[in-house]
Structure formats: structure tokens, C-alpha cells
Amino acid sequence: MKVLVTGGGGFLGKYVVRAFLRRGDQVRTFSRGLYPELQELGVECFRGDLTHYDDVLSAVDGVDSVHHVAAQPGFWGPKSMYWGPNVTGTENVIRACREKGVKRLIFTSSPSVVFGDEPHDGADESLPYPESYLCHYPASKAKAEQLVLAAHEIGVLHTIALRPHLIWGPGDPNLIPRVVEMAKKKKLMQVGDGKNLVSVVYVENAAQAQLVADEALQEKPQSSGGEAYFVAQEHPVYLWEFISQILEGLNVPKPTRTVSYSKAKNIGAVLETVHKALFLPGEPRMTRFVAAQLGTSHWYKIDKAKKKLGFHPEISTEEGLKILLEDLRKTLITQ
């Protein structure tokens, strides 16, 4: 089988690529940059822009399934920054799949597509899309997800949207390193009372979900396709306890200051207004979306993914933390 992974040079993308290679599949990637380390593994690397249809069409030609992992992430910036790659890019992927006769498309979405600003406690896929979003990233991903699910057509193109939440593990270039760096500089502040539960997913488990979703679309597209699935560890974690475990494992001081969620959200609103009004460069130190992610519960049941896709996280949170800390300690030694 030949598989295309868009964003194959990214954090999750590389794990998805390696998972398919281990299974013995041929893998092609589509990214903006060059990744010699993937080429050394025998990966066919295409370089291009998701918003350029001809680039996407060339990459899709000749593959059996497409895993659309590439996206523009973030919590700040103009709508155009996200809508091009996330929405137009996804439209191009769908169109190219249809034109080239690709039968399976697995889209990497996000739980943020159903997150407005209300807490989610043990929510499932029956959650509706909110009427408004706190930033452009989740809005763009929601639009892209809806396009992918609407494109599901038995015998023509079978689609699935996966919603992995807070992906972490070795090689993470953003989430965990950013938290550690802020804690080192004593700029990290706990938002809320620390009792907020959140879903997280170890990166290898997130990659595993891509494989089982592909298998489900091959074997039972009528019952598994055209739907979204939450992807996470078996159990949620207390966010600030989880962060503290990582910091303690690296001998980095935990945050000693706390700010209430309501105050953090108000601060975020003010900083957003100031940044927009004064056209300030960079990102606000706090936004309403970040405050909500840090200070509220947002955890999701994975029963549907277990039942319909056969997804079962193979690496526990405890085991994943051990692997992550060993990797981070090596990284800190070499810096």
C-alpha cells in the first residue's frame, strides 16, 4: 500500500510516517520544507504548498490513502493565516483525492473544533460545533473537518476525522518545551485551582489511531466513515499535576503563583484588544483561548474510537512520561 502523509515532517507527521514504514507500507510525504532524515528512511518526499492545487494533485497521484495531518496551528493571528492552509488546503486535498481516485482520506482534526468557552467533562462526539470561537485556528479546523466528513461517499471517497487532544512525547517542538522554558524563567503561572481534568494523548498512540482509522475505512467504510472520533489516553489527567510531574522530572521549579480562570480570561481579553488596536508584533502573553485551555476541564470519552475503529492506546501515560523525561534530559544535556 502507498500512503501520503501531508505534514509528514511535523511532530505527529513523523510518527505517522514511521508507523506506516514499520508496517511495511510505501510512504510519501507532502510538506513545505525538506526533510533529508525522511528521505534516508526511503520516504518519497514531495515539497509544495497546500493552497496550490497543482502541488497537491501531484502529491496525491498514485497513492491508496491520504492522511491529512498538515495544518497551521496557533492561537493568535489573522483569519487569513489559518483559512488558507487549513480550509483551502483541505478543499484541495479532497478535490485531488476525487480526481485521482483515492479511496481513503483520514483528516487530523482537533477537539477544539467543538470548544467554545464552556468546560467539557467526559464529552463525546455528540457535542455540536459552537456558534463562535475564541480564535481563528479552531474555527478553521471546524470548517475543514465539516468539509472532510461531508465528502464521505461510499465507493468513491471514504473519510474519517480524528480529534487527538494535546499531543505530547519526544520530539515535541512546541507544547512541552514552551512550558518548561517558561517555568525556568519563572514566567509560568497556574491558571485556575488545578482541579481541571484534560485529555492528553501520547504521540505514538495518536499515530496508531491514524493506522486503525485507515484499516477501518478499508474493512467497514459504511459503519466507520463520515464520522469524527476523539483520540486520547485511557484516562484524563489533572493538567497542572501533569505539568508538575514533567517539571519535577527535570528538576525545574513548579509555578508558585496562581491566577483564577476568570481573571486570566479577562486579562486575555484586554491583551487581545491592545494587540489589535496597536498592531503589536508577536502574541499576547495571555488570550481567552489559552486561559480556557489552561484553566478549565476539557476531557473526552474515546468509547466510539474503541468500538468503531478498534483504537486502544498501547502506551500508558506513565510509560509515556518516562520515555519523554529520558528524552528531555538528553536534550538538556546537549544544549
C-alpha positions as CSV (number, residue, x, y, z in Angstrom):
1,M,0.0,0.0,0.0
2,K,1.2,3.5,-0.7
3,V,0.3,6.2,1.8
4,L,0.5,10.0,1.5
5,V,1.1,11.9,4.8
6,T,0.7,15.7,4.5
7,G,2.8,17.4,7.1
8,G,5.0,14.3,7.3
9,G,7.9,16.4,8.5
10,G,6.0,17.7,11.5
11,F,5.8,16.3,15.1
12,L,2.8,13.9,14.6
13,G,3.5,13.5,10.9
14,K,6.9,11.9,11.5
15,Y,5.4,9.4,13.9
16,V,2.7,8.5,11.4
17,V,5.3,8.1,8.7
18,R,7.4,5.7,10.8
19,A,4.3,3.7,11.9
20,F,3.4,3.0,8.3
21,L,7.0,2.2,7.4
22,R,7.2,-0.3,10.3
23,R,4.1,-1.9,8.8
24,G,5.8,-2.3,5.5
25,D,3.9,0.3,3.5
26,Q,5.4,2.7,1.0
27,V,5.2,6.3,2.3
28,R,5.1,9.6,0.5
29,T,5.1,13.0,2.3
30,F,3.9,16.4,1.3
31,S,5.4,19.4,3.2
32,R,6.7,22.9,2.7
33,G,10.2,22.1,3.8
34,L,12.8,19.5,3.1
35,Y,13.4,16.6,5.4
36,P,16.5,14.6,4.5
37,E,16.0,12.3,7.5
38,L,12.8,11.1,6.0
39,Q,14.4,10.5,2.6
40,E,17.1,8.4,4.3
41,L,14.3,6.2,5.6
42,G,13.1,5.6,2.0
43,V,10.3,8.1,2.1
44,E,9.3,9.8,-1.1
45,C,9.2,13.5,-0.2
46,F,7.1,16.0,-2.2
47,R,7.5,19.7,-1.5
48,G,4.8,22.2,-2.1
49,D,2.0,24.4,-0.8
50,L,-1.4,23.1,0.3
51,T,-3.1,26.2,-1.2
52,H,-1.7,25.4,-4.6
53,Y,-3.9,22.8,-6.2
54,D,-1.4,21.5,-8.7
55,D,1.1,20.8,-5.9
56,V,-1.5,18.8,-4.0
57,L,-2.6,16.9,-7.1
58,S,0.9,15.8,-7.9
59,A,1.4,14.5,-4.4
60,V,-1.9,12.6,-4.3
61,D,-1.3,10.9,-7.7
62,G,-0.8,7.1,-7.3
63,V,-1.4,6.7,-3.6
64,D,-4.0,4.5,-1.9
65,S,-4.8,6.6,1.1
66,V,-4.2,10.1,2.3
67,H,-3.5,11.1,5.9
68,H,-4.0,14.9,6.0
69,V,-2.0,15.9,9.1
70,A,-0.7,19.2,7.9
71,A,-2.2,22.4,9.4
72,Q,-1.4,25.9,10.5
73,P,-1.7,25.7,14.4
74,G,-1.8,28.6,16.8
75,F,-4.0,30.8,19.0
76,W,-3.2,34.2,17.6
77,G,-3.1,35.9,14.2
78,P,-5.5,37.0,11.4
79,K,-8.1,34.7,9.8
80,S,-6.1,34.6,6.6
81,M,-3.2,33.0,8.4
82,Y,-5.3,29.9,9.2
83,W,-8.0,29.8,6.5
84,G,-5.6,29.4,3.6
85,P,-3.7,26.3,4.7
86,N,-6.4,24.8,6.9
87,V,-9.6,25.3,4.8
88,T,-8.4,25.9,1.2
89,G,-5.7,23.3,1.7
90,T,-8.2,20.7,2.9
91,E,-10.5,21.6,-0.1
92,N,-7.6,20.9,-2.4
93,V,-6.8,17.6,-0.7
94,I,-10.5,16.4,-1.1
95,R,-10.7,17.6,-4.7
96,A,-7.3,15.9,-5.5
97,C,-8.4,12.6,-3.9
98,R,-11.6,12.6,-6.0
99,E,-9.7,13.5,-9.2
100,K,-7.1,10.8,-8.7
101,G,-9.5,8.1,-7.4
102,V,-8.0,7.9,-3.9
103,K,-10.5,5.9,-1.8
104,R,-9.5,6.8,1.8
105,L,-8.9,10.2,3.5
106,I,-8.1,10.4,7.2
107,F,-8.1,14.0,8.5
108,T,-6.3,15.0,11.6
109,S,-8.7,17.4,13.3
110,S,-8.8,18.7,16.9
111,P,-11.2,18.7,19.9
112,S,-11.0,22.5,19.7
113,V,-13.5,22.3,16.8
114,V,-16.3,21.8,19.4
115,F,-14.8,24.1,22.1
116,G,-16.4,27.5,22.6
117,D,-15.5,28.6,26.1
118,E,-17.6,26.1,28.2
119,P,-15.9,23.2,30.1
120,H,-16.2,19.7,28.7
121,D,-16.4,16.9,31.3
122,G,-16.4,13.4,29.7
123,A,-18.0,14.7,26.5
124,D,-18.5,12.5,23.4
125,E,-18.9,13.1,19.7
126,S,-22.5,14.3,20.1
127,L,-21.1,17.7,21.0
128,P,-22.3,20.3,18.5
129,Y,-20.0,22.8,16.9
130,P,-20.2,26.1,18.9
131,E,-21.7,29.2,17.4
132,S,-18.5,31.2,17.9
133,Y,-14.8,30.5,18.6
134,L,-12.2,32.3,20.7
135,C,-9.6,32.3,17.9
136,H,-9.3,31.5,14.2
137,Y,-7.5,28.2,14.5
138,P,-10.4,26.1,15.9
139,A,-12.8,27.9,13.5
140,S,-10.7,26.9,10.5
141,K,-10.3,23.3,11.7
142,A,-14.0,23.0,12.3
143,K,-14.7,24.2,8.7
144,A,-12.1,21.8,7.3
145,E,-13.5,18.9,9.4
146,Q,-17.0,19.5,8.1
147,L,-15.7,19.5,4.5
148,V,-14.0,16.2,5.0
149,L,-17.0,14.5,6.7
150,A,-19.3,15.8,4.0
151,A,-17.0,14.4,1.3
152,H,-17.6,10.8,2.5
153,E,-19.3,8.8,-0.3
154,I,-19.4,5.0,-0.3
155,G,-17.5,3.6,-3.2
156,V,-16.0,7.0,-4.1
157,L,-14.1,8.5,-1.2
158,H,-14.3,7.2,2.4
159,T,-13.3,9.7,5.1
160,I,-12.7,10.0,8.8
161,A,-11.8,12.9,11.1
162,L,-9.6,12.1,14.1
163,R,-9.5,14.6,17.1
164,P,-6.3,13.9,19.1
165,H,-6.1,16.2,22.1
166,L,-2.8,17.8,23.5
167,I,-0.3,15.5,21.7
168,W,2.9,15.1,23.6
169,G,6.1,13.0,23.5
170,P,9.7,13.0,22.4
171,G,10.3,15.4,19.5
172,D,7.6,17.9,20.5
173,P,8.9,21.2,19.3
174,N,6.2,23.4,21.0
175,L,3.9,22.4,23.8
176,I,6.2,20.8,26.5
177,P,9.4,22.7,25.6
178,R,7.5,26.0,25.8
179,V,6.0,25.1,29.3
180,V,9.5,24.1,30.5
181,E,11.1,27.2,29.2
182,M,8.5,29.5,30.9
183,A,8.9,27.6,34.2
184,K,12.7,28.0,34.0
185,K,12.2,31.8,33.6
186,K,9.7,31.8,36.4
187,K,7.1,33.1,34.0
188,L,4.7,30.1,34.3
189,M,1.6,30.8,36.3
190,Q,-1.1,28.3,37.2
191,V,-4.4,29.2,35.8
192,G,-7.4,28.1,38.0
193,D,-7.5,25.8,41.1
194,G,-5.5,23.0,39.5
195,K,-8.5,20.6,39.5
196,N,-9.3,20.8,35.8
197,L,-9.2,17.5,34.0
198,V,-8.0,17.3,30.4
199,S,-7.5,14.7,27.8
200,V,-4.0,14.2,26.5
201,V,-2.5,11.7,24.0
202,Y,0.9,10.3,23.7
203,V,2.2,10.9,20.2
204,E,2.7,7.2,19.3
205,N,-0.9,6.5,20.3
206,A,-2.0,9.4,18.1
207,A,-0.1,7.9,15.2
208,Q,-1.6,4.4,16.0
209,A,-5.1,6.0,15.7
210,Q,-4.2,7.0,12.1
211,L,-3.4,3.4,11.2
212,V,-6.5,1.8,12.7
213,A,-8.7,4.5,11.1
214,D,-7.2,3.6,7.7
215,E,-7.9,-0.1,8.4
216,A,-11.5,0.7,9.4
217,L,-12.1,2.6,6.2
218,Q,-10.8,-0.4,4.2
219,E,-12.8,-3.0,6.1
220,K,-16.1,-1.2,7.1
221,P,-16.5,2.2,5.5
222,Q,-20.3,2.1,5.8
223,S,-20.1,1.9,9.6
224,S,-16.9,3.9,10.4
225,G,-16.7,6.5,7.7
226,G,-18.1,10.0,7.5
227,E,-17.6,10.5,11.3
228,A,-15.4,12.2,13.8
229,Y,-13.6,10.4,16.7
230,F,-11.9,11.7,19.8
231,V,-8.4,10.3,20.4
232,A,-6.8,10.3,23.8
233,Q,-5.2,8.3,26.6
234,E,-7.5,5.9,28.5
235,H,-7.9,8.4,31.4
236,P,-7.7,12.2,31.6
237,V,-5.1,13.9,33.8
238,Y,-5.2,16.9,36.1
239,L,-3.5,19.3,33.8
240,W,-1.3,21.1,36.4
241,E,-0.4,17.9,38.2
242,F,0.7,16.5,34.8
243,I,2.8,19.6,34.1
244,S,4.3,19.4,37.6
245,Q,5.3,15.8,37.0
246,I,7.3,16.9,33.9
247,L,8.9,19.8,35.7
248,E,9.8,17.7,38.7
249,G,11.3,15.1,36.5
250,L,13.6,17.8,35.0
251,N,14.4,19.5,38.3
252,V,12.7,22.6,37.1
253,P,10.7,24.6,39.8
254,K,6.9,24.3,39.6
255,P,4.9,27.6,39.3
256,T,4.3,29.2,42.7
257,R,1.8,31.8,41.5
258,T,-1.8,31.2,40.7
259,V,-4.4,33.3,38.9
260,S,-8.1,32.5,38.8
261,Y,-9.6,31.4,35.4
262,S,-12.0,34.3,35.3
263,K,-9.1,36.8,35.9
264,A,-6.9,35.1,33.3
265,K,-9.7,35.2,30.8
266,N,-10.3,39.0,31.4
267,I,-6.5,39.7,31.1
268,G,-6.5,37.7,27.9
269,A,-9.4,39.8,26.5
270,V,-7.6,43.1,27.4
271,L,-4.3,42.0,25.9
272,E,-6.1,40.8,22.7
273,T,-7.7,44.2,22.4
274,V,-4.5,46.1,23.0
275,H,-2.5,44.0,20.5
276,K,-5.2,44.5,17.8
277,A,-5.6,48.2,18.4
278,L,-1.9,49.0,18.5
279,F,-0.8,46.4,15.8
280,L,1.7,45.0,18.3
281,P,4.1,42.3,16.9
282,G,4.1,38.8,18.3
283,E,1.5,37.1,20.5
284,P,-0.2,38.4,23.7
285,R,1.2,36.7,26.8
286,M,-2.4,35.6,27.5
287,T,-5.5,35.2,25.4
288,R,-9.0,34.0,26.2
289,F,-8.4,30.7,24.3
290,V,-5.2,30.0,26.2
291,A,-6.9,30.9,29.5
292,A,-9.7,28.4,28.8
293,Q,-7.3,25.7,27.8
294,L,-5.2,26.1,31.0
295,G,-8.0,26.8,33.5
296,T,-11.0,24.6,32.5
297,S,-11.7,21.0,32.1
298,H,-11.8,19.6,28.6
299,W,-11.7,15.8,28.5
300,Y,-13.4,13.4,26.1
301,K,-14.6,9.8,26.0
302,I,-12.9,7.6,23.5
303,D,-15.5,4.8,23.6
304,K,-16.5,5.5,20.0
305,A,-12.9,5.2,18.7
306,K,-12.5,1.9,20.6
307,K,-15.7,0.4,19.4
308,K,-15.8,1.5,15.7
309,L,-12.1,1.8,14.9
310,G,-10.5,-0.6,17.3
311,F,-8.4,2.1,18.9
312,H,-6.7,1.2,22.2
313,P,-3.8,3.3,23.4
314,E,-0.8,1.0,23.6
315,I,1.4,3.3,25.6
316,S,0.2,4.3,29.0
317,T,0.5,7.9,30.3
318,E,3.0,6.7,33.0
319,E,5.2,4.9,30.4
320,G,5.0,7.8,28.0
321,L,6.1,10.2,30.7
322,K,9.2,8.0,31.4
323,I,10.1,8.0,27.8
324,L,9.5,11.7,27.4
325,L,11.6,12.7,30.5
326,E,14.5,10.5,29.4
327,D,14.4,12.2,26.0
328,L,14.2,15.7,27.5
329,R,17.1,15.1,29.9
330,K,19.3,14.1,27.0
331,T,18.2,17.2,25.1
332,L,19.0,19.4,28.1
333,I,22.4,17.8,28.4
334,T,23.3,18.5,24.8
335,Q,22.1,22.2,24.9
